[in-house]
Amino acid sequence: MSRRPTSSLAACVWIPLFPLRCEEARHEGLSAYPTALLAPDTTRKLWQVSSLARHAGVKPGMTVSQAIGLCPTLRLIEPDPVHYDDCFARLLAALNEISPVIESGELGLAYVGTDGLEGIFGSPGKIIEAIKRMLEGWNVRMSEAGSTVQHSNLPTFRIGFARGKFTAWVAASRSKPDEAVIVPAGAERKFLASQPIAVLPLDTDIHSRLRQLNIRTLGALAALPEAAVTAQFGDVGKRLWRLAAGRIAEPVEGRVTLEPIVAALTFFTPVGERELLVHSLEQLIARALNHPRRIGWRVHAVRLRADLEGAAGGSWLASILLKDPTADGDRIAAPLKIRLEQSPPTGAVERLVLEFTAFAPGTAELQLFARDAAAAARAGQQRALRHAAREVRMRVNRATLYHVIEVQPWSRLPERRYALIDYEP
């Protein structure tokens, strides 16, 4: 596989609450009401909450009954993760027209590598303007309904530009909607110093301990000796200190896009029984493992999605990253069966789609088998061709197969440009 392209300069594009924004974009007028998106794994709790709902006291993670008690006019939305994933893929494809180095984060968060774009667009400000134009022309389409979202309903975005992904992300989080914050080269530490420690990738325990020590900004953390922070928090603290001090500038790593292996099954009658879904899953895995492009490779990431019955549609999605890549069907199926058991689709399934989205090289024996299989296939084709040519010569008693070669390509007469010679496979 080819090496991943990288870029030290990064533009962070962030659309907060991306799934909720996708729902507001495809449902006209929804943004005028307090809304909440139900969690994909359990419909008893809230996943994302609009600003109007937050003002009424509704928070993510609340149960539905608690939220309704606080805000009786709250509008609840069933999650459609396949739609959100499709919208995000369209966003990444749009950004890929600006730069070939694109790295995706969570839904709605993407990094654009900008090394070398100065020669095309100009200054960082010009690069940001090109990204804005691309985003303004981005239309989110609903995968099932196929309707186009009105421009006024498009989700608002925030952009940060800096050296390294972390500083670019902090800049994006500080920007206003549909605007950008540019951190000049060499000014990273000064910019980060005034930012709250909440922008760091902290767990709850470390965050509370830092606040107990009265460390509330990145500048206050960076002012401490690195050795002292490392002694207190270990390797995690060392990394946090280096991020706060601007010592780490992680480059954007472009992804090598591989065509996934897809196997799908459409049910004539929508299926809700878990046993039948599990049986269908096993069939899809067996079919995908037998795909020619999978030979010699182990599966590293797998995704199972389901289109649900109903006028409003809806979907169910499970993405699994296998700790140990494998080509064993039972090991691939195990985590997906657990997901079906713990958080099954909320409705009957009309269509089930399995995708192998990432691969790892197989063992030396598997790779050798893959090469031998390809060589054997080519040798088999040559043997079949020779056998067919011999049969033709035996039937007509003369050579009837010819190979076209170029002899005088500069000639104006077609019959002089080419010649026929006997073809011997």
Secondary structure, 3 states (H helix, E strand, C coil): CCCCCEECEEEEEECCCHHHHHHHHHCCCHHHCCEEEECCCCCCEEEEECHHHHHCCCCCCCEHHHHHHHCCCCEEECCCHHHHHHHHHHHHHHHCCCCCCEEECCCCEEEEECCCCHHHHCCHHHHHHHHHHHHHCCCCECCCCCCECCHHHCCCCEEEEEECHHHHHHHHHHCCCCCEEECCCCCHHHHHHCCEHHHCCCCHHHHHHHHHCCCCEHHHHHCCCHHHHHHHHHHHHHHHHHHHCCCCCCCEECCCCCCCEEEEEEEEEEECCHHHHHHHHHHHHHHHHCCHHHCCEEEEEEEEEEEECCCCCCEEEEEEEEEEEECCHHHHHHHHHHHHHHCCCCCCEEEEEEEEEEEEECCHHHHHHHHHHHHHHHHHHHHHHHHHHHHHHHHHCCCCCEEEEECCCCCCCHHHHEEEEECCC
